[in-house]
């Protein structure tokens, strides 16, 4: 018998359902199992870990349809709370026979170990750590040609990896056509429409609906915070750029936010705790939403930014709170503009810059309107689609 574990009803060695002791299998030598009232303790290579019985029953591979890959099991129909009748480990697989139902669950021990190693979540190959960059970022951006991406899944995976990890990549040798941008965007996922449609063209326009369609400088911003779900991945395909001026300004907003956390924690707390209003209004439009300037994920890491003074509405926080919020907000905007963070470059015809609209804050220097031509065609793809494509590519190559 295995050593007694406090608070558990029964302890078990590695036996089969007939009570016979099994030889160690694979990397999990002498795995130890112990029944508790609500869960099972399993010894893995990283130690002993607890698994709830409901979770173990719901994690059975048979609960997923092999064709649709959707869950087909309703755990609420069980006649009683799930509890093992017997359990053993065989060939690196945990096998459980359940009381009050004729069902056997087989779960891979490596799968359980990967689950607990990932803070109780299933491993996600697209959960890549962000690689921060500063004012020298442009020279380190990943560059791939459109032809490479279209003919090689390895290049496409590198492209998707860069957009997730660095938040930005540059595609070169683009077709000078509308279809060229469509093909590139759809390599990562379906194109996401906005109020502007599926595409937008950044060039001089009579009666413009956006400051981008003028020759003026554009302050650092993220796109379309007025929408309840702001666009995810942005594509800007440079079709022509022979004007004087108009350099692009890019900032890794999440990197700056982390610096703010270290240098001014009180400002960071304010900007991560309160939503502020954004709008976009024109003939027939009146879009409104509330967004948080600095977005945090469930682990407390900075996951994104929402910044746009062009589309920012009157702040509707309590006036007494604005005594502290406004100075913190202004300090953060000033920090984003510091030379240590801003990378400046000229986007050339035939290039497409692709970036995470929730991470990369971008802008533009003014240009001379009567000198040459400047035309960028853009569109968006959802960040979830980007990660889906990356996971599929990793799976197909593994």
C-alpha positions as CSV (number, residue, x, y, z in Angstrom):
1,X,0.0,0.0,0.0
2,X,1.1,3.6,-0.6
3,X,1.9,5.9,2.3
4,X,-1.2,7.4,4.0
5,X,-2.1,10.9,2.9
6,X,-3.9,13.0,5.5
7,X,-7.5,13.7,4.8
8,X,-7.9,11.0,2.2
9,X,-10.2,8.0,2.6
10,X,-8.0,5.4,0.8
11,X,-4.5,5.1,-0.6
12,X,-3.6,3.0,-3.6
13,X,-0.5,1.7,-5.3
14,X,-0.3,1.2,-9.1
15,X,-2.8,-1.7,-9.5
16,X,-5.3,-2.7,-12.1
17,X,-9.0,-3.1,-11.6
18,X,-8.4,-6.7,-10.4
19,X,-6.2,-5.6,-7.7
20,X,-3.0,-6.9,-9.3
21,X,0.2,-4.8,-8.9
22,X,1.4,-3.5,-12.2
23,X,5.0,-3.0,-13.3
24,X,6.1,0.6,-13.7
25,X,5.3,1.9,-17.2
26,X,7.1,4.6,-19.2
27,X,8.5,7.6,-17.3
28,X,6.0,7.4,-14.5
29,X,7.6,4.7,-12.3
30,X,5.5,3.6,-9.3
31,X,2.7,6.2,-9.7
32,X,0.7,6.6,-6.5
33,X,-3.0,7.2,-6.4
34,X,-5.1,8.2,-3.5
35,X,-8.9,8.6,-3.3
36,X,-10.4,11.6,-1.5
37,X,-14.0,12.6,-0.9
38,X,-14.0,14.9,-3.9
39,X,-10.9,14.2,-5.9
40,X,-8.0,12.0,-6.7
41,X,-4.3,12.6,-5.9
42,X,-1.9,11.4,-8.6
43,X,1.8,11.3,-8.2
44,X,3.5,12.7,-11.3
45,X,7.2,13.5,-12.1
46,X,6.7,17.0,-10.6
47,X,5.1,15.7,-7.4
48,X,1.6,14.8,-6.2
49,X,-1.3,16.7,-7.7
50,X,-5.0,16.8,-6.9
51,X,-7.7,16.4,-9.6
52,X,-11.4,16.9,-8.9
53,X,-13.6,13.9,-9.8
54,X,-16.0,16.1,-11.8
55,X,-13.1,17.4,-13.8
56,X,-11.7,13.9,-14.4
57,X,-15.0,12.6,-15.6
58,X,-15.6,15.6,-17.9
59,X,-12.0,15.3,-19.3
60,X,-12.6,11.8,-20.6
61,X,-11.7,11.8,-24.3
62,X,-15.1,10.1,-25.1
63,X,-16.8,13.4,-24.2
64,X,-15.6,15.0,-27.4
65,X,-17.1,14.1,-30.8
66,X,-14.3,12.8,-33.1
67,X,-15.8,14.5,-36.1
68,X,-17.0,17.9,-34.9
69,X,-14.5,18.0,-32.0
70,X,-17.2,19.5,-29.8
71,X,-18.3,18.3,-26.4
72,X,-21.2,15.8,-26.5
73,X,-21.4,14.9,-22.9
74,X,-23.7,16.7,-20.4
75,X,-22.2,16.1,-16.9
76,X,-25.3,17.4,-15.3
77,X,-27.2,14.2,-16.2
78,X,-25.1,11.9,-14.0
79,X,-27.3,10.2,-11.4
80,X,-24.9,11.3,-8.6
81,X,-21.6,13.0,-8.0
82,X,-18.9,11.1,-9.9
83,X,-16.8,8.9,-7.7
84,X,-14.3,6.1,-8.8
85,X,-15.1,2.5,-8.3
86,X,-11.5,1.7,-9.1
87,X,-8.5,3.4,-10.6
88,X,-5.1,2.3,-11.8
89,X,-2.2,3.4,-14.0
90,X,-1.2,1.4,-17.0
91,X,1.2,2.4,-19.8
92,X,1.4,6.0,-18.6
93,X,-2.4,6.2,-18.6
94,X,-4.7,6.8,-15.7
95,X,-7.7,4.5,-16.0
96,X,-10.8,5.1,-13.9
97,X,-13.9,3.0,-13.6
98,X,-16.8,5.0,-12.2
99,X,-19.3,4.1,-9.6
100,X,-23.0,4.3,-10.5
101,X,-22.4,4.2,-14.3
102,X,-20.8,1.8,-16.7
103,X,-18.0,4.0,-17.9
104,X,-14.3,3.9,-18.0
105,X,-12.1,7.0,-18.4
106,X,-8.5,6.8,-19.8
107,X,-6.4,9.9,-19.4
108,X,-2.8,10.3,-20.4
109,X,-0.4,11.1,-17.5
110,X,1.7,13.4,-19.8
111,X,-1.5,15.3,-20.5
112,X,-2.3,15.7,-16.8
113,X,1.3,16.8,-16.1
114,X,1.2,19.4,-18.9
115,X,-2.1,20.7,-17.5
116,X,-0.7,21.2,-14.0
117,X,2.5,22.7,-15.3
118,X,0.5,25.3,-17.1
119,X,-1.2,26.7,-14.0
120,X,-4.3,24.5,-14.4
121,X,-4.9,25.3,-18.1
122,X,-4.5,23.1,-21.1
123,X,-1.1,23.9,-22.9
124,X,-1.5,26.5,-25.6
125,X,1.3,26.8,-28.2
126,X,0.0,30.3,-29.1
127,X,0.5,31.5,-25.5
128,X,3.9,33.0,-26.4
129,X,5.6,35.5,-24.1
130,X,5.7,39.0,-25.5
131,X,9.1,40.1,-26.5
132,X,9.4,43.9,-25.7
133,X,11.2,46.3,-28.0
134,X,12.2,49.9,-27.8
135,X,13.3,52.7,-30.1
136,X,15.6,50.4,-32.1
137,X,12.7,48.0,-32.7
138,X,12.3,48.6,-36.5
139,X,15.7,47.1,-37.3
140,X,14.7,43.9,-35.5
141,X,11.2,43.4,-36.9
142,X,10.8,40.1,-38.6
143,X,10.7,40.4,-42.4
144,X,9.3,37.8,-44.8
145,X,8.3,38.1,-48.5
146,X,4.7,37.6,-49.5
147,X,5.8,34.7,-51.8
148,X,7.6,32.9,-48.9
149,X,4.4,33.2,-46.8
150,X,2.2,31.9,-49.5
151,X,4.3,28.9,-50.5
152,X,5.8,27.8,-47.2
153,X,3.9,26.8,-44.0
154,X,7.2,27.2,-42.1
155,X,7.4,30.9,-43.3
156,X,3.7,31.4,-42.4
157,X,4.3,30.0,-39.0
158,X,7.2,32.3,-38.5
159,X,5.0,35.2,-39.6
160,X,2.3,34.4,-37.2
161,X,4.8,33.7,-34.4
162,X,6.4,37.2,-34.9
163,X,3.0,39.0,-34.8
164,X,2.2,37.2,-31.5
165,X,5.6,37.5,-29.9
166,X,6.8,40.9,-31.1
167,X,3.4,42.3,-32.0
168,X,4.6,43.3,-35.5
169,X,6.2,42.0,-38.7
170,X,6.9,43.4,-42.1
171,X,6.0,41.6,-45.3
172,X,8.0,42.6,-48.4
173,X,7.6,42.2,-52.2
174,X,3.8,42.6,-51.9
175,X,1.7,42.4,-55.1
176,X,0.6,45.9,-56.1
177,X,-3.0,44.9,-56.1
178,X,-6.1,44.8,-53.9
179,X,-5.9,41.0,-54.1
180,X,-2.4,41.0,-52.7
181,X,-3.5,42.4,-49.4
182,X,-6.5,40.1,-49.3
183,X,-4.4,37.0,-49.8
184,X,-1.9,38.0,-47.1
185,X,-4.6,38.9,-44.5
186,X,-6.6,35.7,-45.2
187,X,-3.4,33.6,-44.6
188,X,-3.9,34.5,-40.9
189,X,-7.7,34.5,-40.8
190,X,-11.0,36.0,-42.1
191,X,-11.0,39.7,-42.6
192,X,-12.9,41.6,-39.9
193,X,-15.2,44.4,-41.1
194,X,-15.6,47.7,-39.4
195,X,-17.7,50.8,-40.0
196,X,-15.4,51.5,-42.9
197,X,-16.1,48.1,-44.5
198,X,-13.7,45.2,-45.0
199,X,-10.9,47.5,-46.2
200,X,-9.9,51.2,-45.9
201,X,-7.6,53.4,-48.0
202,X,-5.3,55.9,-46.2
203,X,-4.9,58.7,-48.7
204,X,-5.9,62.3,-49.2
205,X,-9.7,62.5,-49.3
206,X,-12.1,65.4,-49.9
207,X,-14.4,65.7,-46.8
208,X,-12.4,63.1,-44.8
209,X,-14.1,60.9,-42.2
210,X,-10.8,60.4,-40.4
211,X,-7.7,62.5,-39.7
212,X,-5.6,59.7,-41.3
213,X,-7.1,60.8,-44.7
214,X,-5.3,64.2,-44.4
215,X,-1.7,65.2,-44.6
216,X,-1.6,66.1,-40.9
217,X,0.5,64.4,-38.3
218,X,-1.3,61.6,-36.5
219,X,-0.8,61.3,-32.7
220,X,0.1,58.0,-31.3
221,X,-3.0,55.9,-31.1
222,X,-4.6,52.5,-31.4
223,X,-7.3,52.0,-34.0
224,X,-11.1,52.3,-33.4
225,X,-11.5,52.2,-29.6
226,X,-15.0,53.4,-30.3
227,X,-16.0,49.8,-31.2
228,X,-17.0,47.4,-28.4
229,X,-14.4,45.0,-29.7
230,X,-11.6,47.0,-31.2
231,X,-10.0,45.4,-34.3
232,X,-7.2,42.9,-33.5
233,X,-4.4,42.6,-36.1
234,X,-4.0,45.5,-38.5
235,X,-2.5,45.3,-42.0
236,X,-1.2,48.4,-43.7
237,X,-0.1,47.7,-47.3
238,X,1.9,50.5,-48.8
239,X,0.9,50.9,-52.4
240,X,2.7,54.3,-53.0
241,X,4.9,56.6,-50.8
242,X,6.8,59.3,-52.7
243,X,5.8,62.2,-50.6
244,X,8.2,64.3,-48.4
245,X,7.7,63.4,-44.8
246,X,5.1,61.0,-43.4
247,X,7.4,58.7,-41.5
248,X,5.6,56.0,-39.4
249,X,5.9,56.1,-35.6
250,X,5.5,52.8,-33.7
251,X,5.7,52.1,-30.0
252,X,5.5,48.8,-28.1
253,X,2.7,50.0,-25.8
254,X,2.8,47.0,-23.5
255,X,6.5,47.5,-22.9
256,X,5.9,51.1,-22.0
257,X,3.0,50.1,-19.7
258,X,5.3,47.7,-17.8
259,X,7.8,50.5,-17.4
260,X,5.0,52.7,-16.0
261,X,4.2,49.9,-13.5
262,X,7.7,50.0,-12.2
263,X,8.3,53.8,-12.3
264,X,4.8,55.1,-11.3
265,X,2.7,52.3,-9.7
266,X,0.0,54.7,-8.6
267,X,-0.5,55.9,-12.2
268,X,-0.5,52.3,-13.4
269,X,-3.2,51.3,-10.9
270,X,-5.4,54.2,-12.1
271,X,-5.1,53.4,-15.8
272,X,-5.8,49.7,-15.2
273,X,-8.8,50.3,-13.0
274,X,-11.2,52.6,-14.8
275,X,-12.9,52.6,-18.2
276,X,-13.0,55.9,-20.2
277,X,-15.3,56.8,-23.2
278,X,-14.5,56.8,-26.9
279,X,-16.6,57.8,-29.8
280,X,-16.6,58.0,-33.6
281,X,-19.2,60.2,-35.2
282,X,-19.9,61.3,-38.7
283,X,-22.8,61.4,-41.1
284,X,-24.9,58.3,-40.2
285,X,-22.4,57.1,-37.5
286,X,-22.5,57.4,-33.7
287,X,-20.3,54.7,-32.3
288,X,-19.5,54.7,-28.5
289,X,-17.7,52.5,-26.1
290,X,-15.8,52.5,-22.8
291,X,-12.3,51.0,-22.7
292,X,-9.5,50.7,-20.2
293,X,-6.3,52.5,-21.2
294,X,-4.1,49.6,-20.0
295,X,-5.6,46.1,-20.2
296,X,-4.5,43.3,-18.0
297,X,-4.9,39.5,-18.5
298,X,-6.0,37.1,-15.8
299,X,-2.4,36.8,-14.6
300,X,-2.0,40.5,-14.2
301,X,0.3,40.9,-17.2
302,X,-0.3,43.9,-19.5
303,X,-2.2,42.4,-22.5
304,X,-3.0,45.6,-24.4
305,X,-3.6,49.3,-24.6
306,X,-6.4,51.6,-25.8
307,X,-5.2,55.1,-26.7
308,X,-6.7,57.6,-29.1
309,X,-7.1,61.2,-28.2
310,X,-8.7,61.7,-31.6
311,X,-11.6,59.5,-30.6
312,X,-11.7,60.1,-26.9
313,X,-14.9,61.5,-25.6
314,X,-15.4,63.7,-22.5
315,X,-14.1,61.7,-19.6
316,X,-17.1,60.7,-17.5
317,X,-15.3,59.5,-14.4
318,X,-16.2,61.3,-11.1
319,X,-14.6,64.7,-11.1
320,X,-12.9,64.1,-7.8
321,X,-11.3,61.0,-9.3
322,X,-10.1,63.0,-12.3
323,X,-7.9,65.1,-10.0
324,X,-5.6,62.1,-10.0
325,X,-6.6,60.3,-13.2
326,X,-5.9,63.1,-15.7
327,X,-2.3,63.7,-14.5
328,X,-1.6,60.0,-14.6
329,X,-3.2,59.8,-18.1
330,X,-1.1,62.7,-19.3
331,X,2.1,61.3,-17.9
332,X,1.5,58.0,-19.6
333,X,0.9,59.6,-23.0
334,X,4.0,61.7,-22.6
335,X,5.9,58.5,-21.7
336,X,4.7,56.8,-24.9
337,X,6.3,59.7,-26.9
338,X,9.7,59.5,-25.2
339,X,12.6,58.9,-27.6
340,X,13.6,55.7,-25.8
341,X,10.4,54.0,-26.9
342,X,9.5,55.4,-30.4
343,X,10.8,53.7,-33.4
344,X,10.6,55.8,-36.7
345,X,10.7,54.5,-40.2
346,X,9.5,55.0,-43.7
347,X,7.2,52.4,-45.1
348,X,8.1,51.8,-48.7
349,X,5.9,50.8,-51.6
350,X,5.6,47.0,-51.8
351,X,5.8,46.6,-48.0
352,X,3.0,45.7,-45.6
353,X,3.4,46.2,-41.9
354,X,1.2,43.9,-39.8
355,X,0.8,44.6,-36.1
356,X,-1.3,43.9,-33.0
357,X,-3.7,46.9,-32.7
358,X,-4.1,46.2,-28.9
359,X,-0.3,46.3,-28.3
360,X,1.3,48.5,-30.9
361,X,0.6,52.2,-30.6
362,X,1.2,53.9,-33.9
363,X,1.2,57.4,-35.5
364,X,2.6,59.4,-38.4
365,X,4.6,62.5,-39.1
366,X,3.0,65.1,-41.3
367,X,3.8,65.1,-45.0
368,X,3.7,67.5,-47.9
369,X,0.4,67.0,-49.7
370,X,1.4,68.4,-53.1
371,X,4.6,66.5,-53.4
372,X,4.2,62.9,-54.7
373,X,1.6,60.3,-53.7
374,X,0.9,58.3,-50.5
375,X,-1.5,55.4,-50.4
376,X,-1.8,52.7,-47.7
377,X,-4.6,50.1,-48.0
378,X,-5.6,48.4,-44.8
379,X,-7.7,45.8,-43.2
380,X,-8.0,43.8,-39.9
381,X,-8.0,40.2,-38.8
382,X,-9.1,39.0,-35.3
383,X,-6.4,38.2,-32.8
384,X,-8.2,34.9,-32.1
385,X,-7.9,34.0,-35.8
386,X,-4.2,34.7,-35.7
387,X,-3.7,32.4,-32.7
388,X,-5.9,29.7,-34.3
389,X,-3.8,29.7,-37.4
390,X,-0.6,29.5,-35.4
391,X,-1.9,26.6,-33.3
392,X,-2.9,24.7,-36.4
393,X,0.5,25.2,-38.1
394,X,2.3,24.0,-34.9
395,X,0.0,21.0,-34.7
396,X,0.4,20.1,-38.4
397,X,4.2,20.3,-38.1
398,X,4.5,18.4,-34.8
